[in-house]
Amino acid sequence: MELENLISKKLAALPPIERKRSVMGAGYRIGYLSTREESGRMSRVYKCWQNLISICYGIKRLSRFPAHIDSHVCADWLCFETFAKWHVENYRDGYVLRKDSIAEDNKVFCPELCRYVPKGWTGFWLD
């Protein structure tokens, strides 16, 4: 119950928007990009975006990984299409998105502080 209350407070603190927040009560789409590949499978960029929303606002994920309770997604990246644009410009095959690759204690998923890093990489560096 305490975790649910914390998530409710995080969601209540999100900036107001004119669209329904359809992913974990936080993320939303403006609809001009497809979430599917031609094969019908969910696209890599949509999976990545859903994952970062889930890390910060999903009760199942936060139950398993309470270290992310204080983490959040910046207002711009709550919109799938905005995140997708950054992803296309920065993604590298075989890499994973990390919020703490520049600032070790970073709690915000945002374009200024996130990077794609090699899978399994655990260090951090300064740009």
N, CA, C and O atoms as a GROMACS GRO file, in nm:
protein
  508
    1MET      N    1   0.082  -0.120   0.000
    1MET     CA    2   0.000   0.000   0.000
    1MET      C    3   0.087   0.127   0.000
    1MET      O    4   0.054   0.225  -0.067
    2GLU      N    5   0.196   0.125   0.074
    2GLU     CA    6   0.284   0.241   0.078
    2GLU      C    7   0.342   0.270  -0.061
    2GLU      O    8   0.351   0.386  -0.101
    3LEU      N    9   0.382   0.165  -0.133
    3LEU     CA   10   0.436   0.183  -0.268
    3LEU      C   11   0.330   0.242  -0.361
    3LEU      O   12   0.360   0.331  -0.441
    4GLU      N   13   0.207   0.196  -0.351
    4GLU     CA   14   0.098   0.251  -0.432
    4GLU      C   15   0.079   0.399  -0.403
    4GLU      O   16   0.055   0.477  -0.495
    5ASN      N   17   0.089   0.438  -0.277
    5ASN     CA   18   0.075   0.580  -0.241
    5ASN      C   19   0.189   0.662  -0.299
    5ASN      O   20   0.167   0.774  -0.346
    6LEU      N   21   0.311   0.609  -0.296
    6LEU     CA   22   0.425   0.679  -0.353
    6LEU      C   23   0.408   0.698  -0.504
    6LEU      O   24   0.435   0.806  -0.557
    7ILE      N   25   0.361   0.594  -0.572
    7ILE     CA   26   0.339   0.604  -0.716
    7ILE      C   27   0.228   0.705  -0.745
    7ILE      O   28   0.241   0.785  -0.837
    8SER      N   29   0.122   0.702  -0.667
    8SER     CA   30   0.013   0.800  -0.685
    8SER      C   31   0.064   0.943  -0.672
    8SER      O   32   0.024   1.031  -0.748
    9LYS      N   33   0.152   0.966  -0.575
    9LYS     CA   34   0.208   1.100  -0.557
    9LYS      C   35   0.296   1.140  -0.676
    9LYS      O   36   0.291   1.254  -0.722
   10LYS      N   37   0.375   1.044  -0.727
   10LYS     CA   38   0.459   1.074  -0.844
   10LYS      C   39   0.372   1.109  -0.965
   10LYS      O   40   0.402   1.203  -1.038
   11LEU      N   41   0.264   1.033  -0.985
   11LEU     CA   42   0.176   1.058  -1.098
   11LEU      C   43   0.103   1.191  -1.083
   11LEU      O   44   0.084   1.263  -1.181
   12ALA      N   45   0.062   1.224  -0.962
   12ALA     CA   46  -0.007   1.350  -0.937
   12ALA      C   47   0.083   1.470  -0.963
   12ALA      O   48   0.035   1.579  -0.996
   13ALA      N   49   0.213   1.451  -0.948
   13ALA     CA   50   0.309   1.561  -0.968
   13ALA      C   51   0.344   1.584  -1.114
   13ALA      O   52   0.413   1.682  -1.146
   14LEU      N   53   0.299   1.498  -1.205
   14LEU     CA   54   0.330   1.514  -1.347
   14LEU      C   55   0.264   1.640  -1.402
   14LEU      O   56   0.156   1.678  -1.358
   15PRO      N   57   0.329   1.705  -1.499
   15PRO     CA   58   0.269   1.825  -1.557
   15PRO      C   59   0.140   1.790  -1.632
   15PRO      O   60   0.130   1.683  -1.691
   16PRO      N   61   0.042   1.880  -1.629
   16PRO     CA   62  -0.084   1.853  -1.699
   16PRO      C   63  -0.065   1.850  -1.851
   16PRO      O   64   0.016   1.925  -1.906
   17ILE      N   65  -0.140   1.764  -1.916
   17ILE     CA   66  -0.140   1.756  -2.062
   17ILE      C   67  -0.284   1.741  -2.110
   17ILE      O   68  -0.373   1.712  -2.030
   18GLU      N   69  -0.305   1.760  -2.239
   18GLU     CA   70  -0.439   1.750  -2.295
   18GLU      C   71  -0.475   1.608  -2.338
   18GLU      O   72  -0.588   1.583  -2.377
   19ARG      N   73  -0.380   1.517  -2.331
   19ARG     CA   74  -0.402   1.380  -2.376
   19ARG      C   75  -0.412   1.285  -2.257
   19ARG      O   76  -0.370   1.317  -2.146
   20LYS      N   77  -0.468   1.168  -2.283
   20LYS     CA   78  -0.476   1.065  -2.181
   20LYS      C   79  -0.339   1.000  -2.164
   20LYS      O   80  -0.273   0.968  -2.263
   21ARG      N   81  -0.298   0.981  -2.042
   21ARG     CA   82  -0.172   0.913  -2.012
   21ARG      C   83  -0.200   0.763  -2.012
   21ARG      O   84  -0.252   0.710  -1.914
   22SER      N   85  -0.166   0.696  -2.120
   22SER     CA   86  -0.208   0.558  -2.138
   22SER      C   87  -0.102   0.453  -2.100
   22SER      O   88  -0.134   0.334  -2.097
   23VAL      N   89   0.020   0.493  -2.071
   23VAL     CA   90   0.123   0.397  -2.033
   23VAL      C   91   0.161   0.421  -1.887
   23VAL      O   92   0.224   0.522  -1.854
   24MET      N   93   0.123   0.329  -1.801
   24MET     CA   94   0.149   0.334  -1.657
   24MET      C   95   0.090   0.461  -1.593
   24MET      O   96   0.134   0.502  -1.485
   25GLY      N   97  -0.006   0.522  -1.656
   25GLY     CA   98  -0.065   0.644  -1.603
   25GLY      C   99   0.027   0.765  -1.618
   25GLY      O  100  -0.004   0.873  -1.567
   26ALA      N  101   0.140   0.749  -1.688
   26ALA     CA  102   0.237   0.857  -1.700
   26ALA      C  103   0.267   0.892  -1.846
   26ALA      O  104   0.262   1.008  -1.884
   27GLY      N  105   0.299   0.791  -1.927
   27GLY     CA  106   0.338   0.815  -2.065
   27GLY      C  107   0.218   0.830  -2.157
   27GLY      O  108   0.110   0.780  -2.127
   28TYR      N  109   0.239   0.898  -2.268
   28TYR     CA  110   0.131   0.919  -2.365
   28TYR      C  111   0.188   0.928  -2.506
   28TYR      O  112   0.308   0.948  -2.526
   29ARG      N  113   0.098   0.914  -2.602
   29ARG     CA  114   0.136   0.925  -2.744
   29ARG      C  115   0.055   1.037  -2.807
   29ARG      O  116  -0.059   1.063  -2.768
   30ILE      N  117   0.114   1.102  -2.906
   30ILE     CA  118   0.037   1.199  -2.983
   30ILE      C  119  -0.005   1.139  -3.116
   30ILE      O  120  -0.075   1.202  -3.194
   31GLY      N  121   0.038   1.015  -3.140
   31GLY     CA  122  -0.021   0.934  -3.244
   31GLY      C  123   0.036   0.933  -3.383
   31GLY      O  124  -0.017   0.861  -3.468
   32TYR      N  125   0.141   1.006  -3.413
   32TYR     CA  126   0.185   1.005  -3.552
   32TYR      C  127   0.291   0.900  -3.581
   32TYR      O  128   0.324   0.879  -3.698
   33LEU      N  129   0.347   0.834  -3.480
   33LEU     CA  130   0.445   0.727  -3.503
   33LEU      C  131   0.383   0.592  -3.468
   33LEU      O  132   0.308   0.580  -3.371
   34SER      N  133   0.415   0.493  -3.546
   34SER     CA  134   0.366   0.358  -3.519
   34SER      C  135   0.447   0.296  -3.406
   34SER      O  136   0.566   0.322  -3.392
   35THR      N  137   0.381   0.214  -3.327
   35THR     CA  138   0.450   0.140  -3.222
   35THR      C  139   0.487   0.000  -3.269
   35THR      O  140   0.544  -0.079  -3.194
   36ARG      N  141   0.454  -0.030  -3.394
   36ARG     CA  142   0.477  -0.164  -3.449
   36ARG      C  143   0.572  -0.160  -3.568
   36ARG      O  144   0.578  -0.061  -3.641
   37GLU      N  145   0.645  -0.270  -3.585
   37GLU     CA  146   0.728  -0.287  -3.703
   37GLU      C  147   0.641  -0.346  -3.813
   37GLU      O  148   0.526  -0.383  -3.788
   38GLU      N  149   0.693  -0.355  -3.933
   38GLU     CA  150   0.616  -0.412  -4.044
   38GLU      C  151   0.572  -0.555  -4.015
   38GLU      O  152   0.467  -0.598  -4.062
   39SER      N  153   0.652  -0.628  -3.939
   39SER     CA  154   0.619  -0.767  -3.906
   39SER      C  155   0.502  -0.776  -3.808
   39SER      O  156   0.448  -0.885  -3.785
   40GLY      N  157   0.463  -0.663  -3.750
   40GLY     CA  158   0.356  -0.663  -3.651
   40GLY      C  159   0.407  -0.666  -3.508
   40GLY      O  160   0.331  -0.646  -3.413
   41ARG      N  161   0.538  -0.692  -3.492
   41ARG     CA  162   0.596  -0.693  -3.358
   41ARG      C  163   0.612  -0.551  -3.305
   41ARG      O  164   0.624  -0.455  -3.383
   42MET      N  165   0.612  -0.538  -3.174
   42MET     CA  166   0.631  -0.408  -3.113
   42MET      C  167   0.771  -0.356  -3.150
   42MET      O  168   0.868  -0.432  -3.147
   43SER      N  169   0.780  -0.229  -3.183
   43SER     CA  170   0.908  -0.172  -3.226
   43SER      C  171   1.006  -0.161  -3.108
   43SER      O  172   0.965  -0.151  -2.992
   44ARG      N  173   1.134  -0.162  -3.142
   44ARG     CA  174   1.240  -0.151  -3.041
   44ARG      C  175   1.227  -0.020  -2.964
   44ARG      O  176   1.240  -0.019  -2.842
   45VAL      N  177   1.202   0.089  -3.034
   45VAL     CA  178   1.193   0.218  -2.966
   45VAL      C  179   1.073   0.222  -2.872
   45VAL      O  180   1.082   0.280  -2.763
   46TYR      N  181   0.961   0.162  -2.911
   46TYR     CA  182   0.845   0.162  -2.822
   46TYR      C  183   0.870   0.074  -2.700
   46TYR      O  184   0.830   0.110  -2.589
   47LYS      N  185   0.936  -0.040  -2.718
   47LYS     CA  186   0.970  -0.126  -2.605
   47LYS      C  187   1.061  -0.051  -2.507
   47LYS      O  188   1.041  -0.058  -2.386
   48CYS      N  189   1.160   0.019  -2.560
   48CYS     CA  190   1.253   0.094  -2.476
   48CYS      C  191   1.178   0.202  -2.397
   48CYS      O  192   1.200   0.219  -2.277
   49TRP      N  193   1.091   0.275  -2.465
   49TRP     CA  194   1.015   0.382  -2.400
   49TRP      C  195   0.922   0.324  -2.293
   49TRP      O  196   0.915   0.377  -2.182
   50GLN      N  197   0.851   0.218  -2.326
   50GLN     CA  198   0.763   0.154  -2.228
   50GLN      C  199   0.842   0.108  -2.107
   50GLN      O  200   0.796   0.121  -1.993
   51ASN      N  201   0.961   0.056  -2.130
   51ASN     CA  202   1.046   0.007  -2.022
   51ASN      C  203   1.086   0.121  -1.928
   51ASN      O  204   1.080   0.105  -1.806
   52LEU      N  205   1.128   0.234  -1.983
   52LEU     CA  206   1.169   0.342  -1.894
   52LEU      C  207   1.050   0.400  -1.818
   52LEU      O  208   1.067   0.442  -1.703
   53ILE      N  209   0.932   0.404  -1.877
   53ILE     CA  210   0.812   0.447  -1.805
   53ILE      C  211   0.783   0.348  -1.693
   53ILE      O  212   0.752   0.387  -1.580
   54SER      N  213   0.792   0.220  -1.724
   54SER     CA  214   0.766   0.115  -1.626
   54SER      C  215   0.864   0.119  -1.510
   54SER      O  216   0.826   0.098  -1.395
   55ILE      N  217   0.991   0.145  -1.539
   55ILE     CA  218   1.093   0.154  -1.434
   55ILE      C  219   1.056   0.258  -1.330
   55ILE      O  220   1.076   0.238  -1.211
   56CYS      N  221   1.002   0.369  -1.375
   56CYS     CA  222   0.972   0.480  -1.283
   56CYS      C  223   0.830   0.478  -1.225
   56CYS      O  224   0.809   0.528  -1.114
   57TYR      N  225   0.733   0.422  -1.298
   57TYR     CA  226   0.593   0.435  -1.256
   57TYR      C  227   0.518   0.303  -1.244
   57TYR      O  228   0.401   0.303  -1.206
   58GLY      N  229   0.580   0.191  -1.275
   58GLY     CA  230   0.512   0.062  -1.270
   58GLY      C  231   0.525  -0.004  -1.135
   58GLY      O  232   0.636  -0.022  -1.084
   59ILE      N  233   0.414  -0.041  -1.075
   59ILE     CA  234   0.416  -0.098  -0.941
   59ILE      C  235   0.492  -0.230  -0.934
   59ILE      O  236   0.562  -0.255  -0.836
   60LYS      N  237   0.481  -0.313  -1.038
   60LYS     CA  238   0.554  -0.441  -1.036
   60LYS      C  239   0.704  -0.418  -1.040
   60LYS      O  240   0.779  -0.481  -0.966
   61ARG      N  241   0.748  -0.326  -1.127
   61ARG     CA  242   0.892  -0.298  -1.138
   61ARG      C  243   0.945  -0.233  -1.010
   61ARG      O  244   1.052  -0.270  -0.962
   62LEU      N  245   0.870  -0.139  -0.956
   62LEU     CA  246   0.917  -0.071  -0.836
   62LEU      C  247   0.916  -0.164  -0.715
   62LEU      O  248   0.996  -0.146  -0.622
   63SER      N  249   0.828  -0.263  -0.715
   63SER     CA  250   0.829  -0.362  -0.607
   63SER      C  251   0.957  -0.445  -0.612
   63SER      O  252   1.015  -0.476  -0.509
   64ARG      N  253   0.999  -0.479  -0.734
   64ARG     CA  254   1.120  -0.561  -0.751
   64ARG      C  255   1.248  -0.478  -0.739
   64ARG      O  256   1.350  -0.529  -0.694
   65PHE      N  257   1.241  -0.351  -0.781
   65PHE     CA  258   1.360  -0.266  -0.783
   65PHE      C  259   1.331  -0.133  -0.712
   65PHE      O  260   1.318  -0.030  -0.777
   66PRO      N  261   1.322  -0.136  -0.580
   66PRO     CA  262   1.286  -0.014  -0.505
   66PRO      C  263   1.386   0.100  -0.518
   66PRO      O  264   1.354   0.213  -0.481
   67ALA      N  265   1.505   0.074  -0.569
   67ALA     CA  266   1.604   0.182  -0.588
   67ALA      C  267   1.553   0.288  -0.687
   67ALA      O  268   1.603   0.400  -0.688
   68HIS      N  269   1.453   0.253  -0.769
   68HIS     CA  270   1.401   0.347  -0.868
   68HIS      C  271   1.282   0.429  -0.818
   68HIS      O  272   1.222   0.505  -0.894
   69ILE      N  273   1.247   0.414  -0.691
   69ILE     CA  274   1.131   0.487  -0.638
   69ILE      C  275   1.146   0.638  -0.657
   69ILE      O  276   1.047   0.706  -0.684
   70ASP      N  277   1.266   0.690  -0.643
   70ASP     CA  278   1.288   0.834  -0.658
   70ASP      C  279   1.316   0.875  -0.803
   70ASP      O  280   1.332   0.994  -0.831
   71SER      N  281   1.321   0.780  -0.893
   71SER     CA  282   1.349   0.811  -1.034
   71SER      C  283   1.224   0.858  -1.106
   71SER      O  284   1.112   0.821  -1.070
   72HIS      N  285   1.243   0.941  -1.208
   72HIS     CA  286   1.130   0.984  -1.289
   72HIS      C  287   1.177   1.014  -1.432
   72HIS      O  288   1.297   1.023  -1.460
   73VAL      N  289   1.080   1.029  -1.520
   73VAL     CA  290   1.106   1.058  -1.661
   73VAL      C  291   1.076   1.206  -1.683
   73VAL      O  292   0.975   1.257  -1.635
   74CYS      N  293   1.164   1.276  -1.754
   74CYS     CA  294   1.142   1.418  -1.779
   74CYS      C  295   1.012   1.438  -1.857
   74CYS      O  296   0.965   1.346  -1.925
   75ALA      N  297   0.955   1.555  -1.847
   75ALA     CA  298   0.826   1.584  -1.911
   75ALA      C  299   0.829   1.557  -2.062
   75ALA      O  300   0.732   1.504  -2.116
   76ASP      N  301   0.937   1.594  -2.129
   76ASP     CA  302   0.945   1.573  -2.274
   76ASP      C  303   0.938   1.425  -2.310
   76ASP      O  304   0.869   1.387  -2.405
   77TRP      N  305   1.008   1.341  -2.236
   77TRP     CA  306   1.014   1.199  -2.268
   77TRP      C  307   0.890   1.122  -2.226
   77TRP      O  308   0.877   1.004  -2.260
   78LEU      N  309   0.799   1.184  -2.154
   78LEU     CA  310   0.672   1.118  -2.124
   78LEU      C  311   0.592   1.101  -2.253
   78LEU      O  312   0.502   1.016  -2.261
   79CYS      N  313   0.624   1.180  -2.354
   79CYS     CA  314   0.562   1.170  -2.486
   79CYS      C  315   0.645   1.074  -2.570
   79CYS      O  316   0.764   1.097  -2.592
   80PHE      N  317   0.582   0.967  -2.619
   80PHE     CA  318   0.653   0.865  -2.697
   80PHE      C  319   0.723   0.926  -2.817
   80PHE      O  320   0.840   0.895  -2.842
   81GLU      N  321   0.656   1.010  -2.892
   81GLU     CA  322   0.714   1.063  -3.015
   81GLU      C  323   0.839   1.148  -2.989
   81GLU      O  324   0.932   1.147  -3.069
   82THR      N  325   0.842   1.221  -2.879
   82THR     CA  326   0.960   1.301  -2.844
   82THR      C  327   1.077   1.209  -2.808
   82THR      O  328   1.190   1.232  -2.852
   83PHE      N  329   1.049   1.106  -2.727
   83PHE     CA  330   1.154   1.010  -2.693
   83PHE      C  331   1.203   0.939  -2.819
   83PHE      O  332   1.324   0.920  -2.836
   84ALA      N  333   1.111   0.901  -2.908
   84ALA     CA  334   1.148   0.827  -3.030
   84ALA      C  335   1.245   0.907  -3.116
   84ALA      O  336   1.337   0.849  -3.173
   85LYS      N  337   1.225   1.037  -3.127
   85LYS     CA  338   1.315   1.121  -3.206
   85LYS      C  339   1.457   1.115  -3.147
   85LYS      O  340   1.554   1.098  -3.221
   86TRP      N  341   1.469   1.129  -3.015
   86TRP     CA  342   1.600   1.122  -2.951
   86TRP      C  343   1.660   0.982  -2.970
   86TRP      O  344   1.779   0.969  -2.999
   87HIS      N  345   1.579   0.879  -2.954
   87HIS     CA  346   1.624   0.741  -2.968
   87HIS      C  347   1.685   0.716  -3.106
   87HIS      O  348   1.793   0.658  -3.117
   88VAL      N  349   1.616   0.760  -3.210
   88VAL     CA  350   1.663   0.738  -3.348
   88VAL      C  351   1.799   0.805  -3.368
   88VAL      O  352   1.885   0.751  -3.439
   89GLU      N  353   1.820   0.919  -3.308
   89GLU     CA  354   1.946   0.992  -3.323
   89GLU      C  355   2.060   0.934  -3.238
   89GLU      O  356   2.176   0.959  -3.268
   90ASN      N  357   2.027   0.856  -3.133
   90ASN     CA  358   2.129   0.814  -3.037
   90ASN      C  359   2.145   0.664  -3.019
   90ASN      O  360   2.246   0.621  -2.962
   91TYR      N  361   2.051   0.584  -3.065
   91TYR     CA  362   2.056   0.439  -3.040
   91TYR      C  363   2.173   0.372  -3.112
   91TYR      O  364   2.206   0.408  -3.225
   92ARG      N  365   2.233   0.276  -3.047
   92ARG     CA  366   2.337   0.192  -3.106
   92ARG      C  367   2.299   0.047  -3.081
   92ARG      O  368   2.261   0.011  -2.969
   93ASP      N  369   2.307  -0.034  -3.183
   93ASP     CA  370   2.269  -0.174  -3.172
   93ASP      C  371   2.352  -0.244  -3.064
   93ASP      O  372   2.475  -0.231  -3.061
   94GLY      N  373   2.284  -0.318  -2.976
   94GLY     CA  374   2.352  -0.390  -2.869
   94GLY      C  375   2.375  -0.308  -2.744
   94GLY      O  376   2.431  -0.358  -2.646
   95TYR      N  377   2.334  -0.183  -2.745
   95TYR     CA  378   2.351  -0.095  -2.630
   95TYR      C  379   2.219  -0.082  -2.554
   95TYR      O  380   2.113  -0.111  -2.609
   96VAL      N  381   2.226  -0.039  -2.428
   96VAL     CA  382   2.107  -0.020  -2.345
   96VAL      C  383   2.105   0.123  -2.291
   96VAL      O  384   2.210   0.186  -2.275
   97LEU      N  385   1.986   0.172  -2.264
   97LEU     CA  386   1.970   0.308  -2.212
   97LEU      C  387   2.003   0.310  -2.063
   97LEU      O  388   1.952   0.229  -1.986
   98ARG      N  389   2.089   0.405  -2.025
   98ARG     CA  390   2.125   0.422  -1.883
   98ARG      C  391   2.108   0.568  -1.845
   98ARG      O  392   2.146   0.658  -1.920
   99LYS      N  393   2.051   0.590  -1.727
   99LYS     CA  394   2.034   0.726  -1.677
   99LYS      C  395   2.151   0.771  -1.591
   99LYS      O  396   2.162   0.889  -1.558
  100ASP      N  397   2.237   0.677  -1.554
  100ASP     CA  398   2.345   0.710  -1.462
  100ASP      C  399   2.484   0.694  -1.524
  100ASP      O  400   2.581   0.668  -1.453
  101SER      N  401   2.493   0.711  -1.655
  101SER     CA  402   2.622   0.697  -1.720
  101SER      C  403   2.704   0.826  -1.716
  101SER      O  404   2.825   0.823  -1.735
  102ILE      N  405   2.639   0.939  -1.691
  102ILE     CA  406   2.708   1.067  -1.684
  102ILE      C  407   2.718   1.114  -1.539
  102ILE      O  408   2.824   1.154  -1.492
  103ALA      N  409   2.606   1.108  -1.469
  103ALA     CA  410   2.601   1.145  -1.328
  103ALA      C  411   2.560   1.022  -1.248
  103ALA      O  412   2.450   0.969  -1.264
  104GLU      N  413   2.649   0.976  -1.164
  104GLU     CA  414   2.632   0.848  -1.095
  104GLU      C  415   2.501   0.836  -1.017
  104GLU      O  416   2.440   0.728  -1.017
  105ASP      N  417   2.456   0.940  -0.952
  105ASP     CA  418   2.335   0.932  -0.871
  105ASP      C  419   2.213   0.994  -0.940
  105ASP      O  420   2.116   1.028  -0.874
  106ASN      N  421   2.218   1.007  -1.072
  106ASN     CA  422   2.108   1.067  -1.146
  106ASN      C  423   1.978   0.988  -1.127
  106ASN      O  424   1.979   0.865  -1.128
  107LYS      N  425   1.868   1.058  -1.109
  107LYS     CA  426   1.736   0.996  -1.090
  107LYS      C  427   1.639   1.033  -1.202
  107LYS      O  428   1.522   0.998  -1.195
  108VAL      N  429   1.689   1.103  -1.305
  108VAL     CA  430   1.600   1.153  -1.410
  108VAL      C  431   1.637   1.091  -1.545
  108VAL      O  432   1.752   1.097  -1.588
  109PHE      N  433   1.538   1.034  -1.611
  109PHE     CA  434   1.556   0.990  -1.750
  109PHE      C  435   1.530   1.112  -1.837
  109PHE      O  436   1.415   1.156  -1.848
  110CYS      N  437   1.634   1.166  -1.898
  110CYS     CA  438   1.620   1.285  -1.983
  110CYS      C  439   1.731   1.284  -2.087
  110CYS      O  440   1.832   1.216  -2.068
  111PRO      N  441   1.715   1.358  -2.196
  111PRO     CA  442   1.816   1.356  -2.302
  111PRO      C  443   1.952   1.410  -2.259
  111PRO      O  444   2.054   1.369  -2.314
  112GLU      N  445   1.955   1.501  -2.164
  112GLU     CA  446   2.081   1.561  -2.121
  112GLU      C  447   2.166   1.464  -2.038
  112GLU      O  448   2.288   1.476  -2.037
  113LEU      N  449   2.102   1.370  -1.969
  113LEU     CA  450   2.175   1.284  -1.875
  113LEU      C  451   2.174   1.136  -1.909
  113LEU      O  452   2.239   1.057  -1.840
  114CYS      N  453   2.103   1.096  -2.012
  114CYS     CA  454   2.097   0.954  -2.049
  114CYS      C  455   2.183   0.926  -2.171
  114CYS      O  456   2.203   1.012  -2.257
  115ARG      N  457   2.234   0.805  -2.176
  115ARG     CA  458   2.314   0.760  -2.290
  115ARG      C  459   2.286   0.612  -2.313
  115ARG      O  460   2.247   0.539  -2.222
  116TYR      N  461   2.307   0.570  -2.436
  116TYR     CA  462   2.308   0.427  -2.465
  116TYR      C  463   2.451   0.380  -2.440
  116TYR      O  464   2.546   0.439  -2.490
  117VAL      N  465   2.464   0.276  -2.362
  117VAL     CA  466   2.595   0.222  -2.325
  117VAL      C  467   2.598   0.073  -2.358
  117VAL      O  468   2.493   0.010  -2.370
  118PRO      N  469   2.717   0.015  -2.371
  118PRO     CA  470   2.724  -0.128  -2.400
  118PRO      C  471   2.652  -0.210  -2.292
  118PRO      O  472   2.663  -0.181  -2.173
  119LYS      N  473   2.580  -0.311  -2.334
  119LYS     CA  474   2.509  -0.399  -2.241
  119LYS      C  475   2.609  -0.456  -2.141
  119LYS      O  476   2.716  -0.501  -2.179
  120GLY      N  477   2.573  -0.455  -2.014
  120GLY     CA  478   2.660  -0.507  -1.910
  120GLY      C  479   2.757  -0.406  -1.852
  120GLY      O  480   2.826  -0.434  -1.754
  121TRP      N  481   2.764  -0.288  -1.912
  121TRP     CA  482   2.854  -0.183  -1.866
  121TRP      C  483   2.803  -0.127  -1.734
  121TRP      O  484   2.684  -0.097  -1.722
  122THR      N  485   2.889  -0.112  -1.635
  122THR     CA  486   2.844  -0.068  -1.502
  122THR      C  487   2.911   0.059  -1.454
  122THR      O  488   2.878   0.107  -1.345
  123GLY      N  489   3.002   0.114  -1.530
  123GLY     CA  490   3.072   0.235  -1.486
  123GLY      C  491   2.996   0.361  -1.523
  123GLY      O  492   2.879   0.356  -1.562
  124PHE      N  493   3.063   0.473  -1.512
  124PHE     CA  494   3.006   0.598  -1.562
  124PHE      C  495   3.122   0.687  -1.608
  124PHE      O  496   3.237   0.667  -1.568
  125TRP      N  497   3.090   0.782  -1.691
  125TRP     CA  498   3.192   0.874  -1.741
  125TRP      C  499   3.132   1.014  -1.749
  125TRP      O  500   3.011   1.032  -1.742
  126LEU      N  501   3.218   1.109  -1.763
  126LEU     CA  502   3.175   1.248  -1.778
  126LEU      C  503   3.193   1.288  -1.923
  126LEU      O  504   3.297   1.260  -1.984
  127ASP      N  505   3.092   1.352  -1.979
  127ASP     CA  506   3.102   1.402  -2.117
  127ASP      C  507   3.180   1.531  -2.120
  127ASP      O  508   3.199   1.590  -2.227
   0.00000   0.00000   0.00000
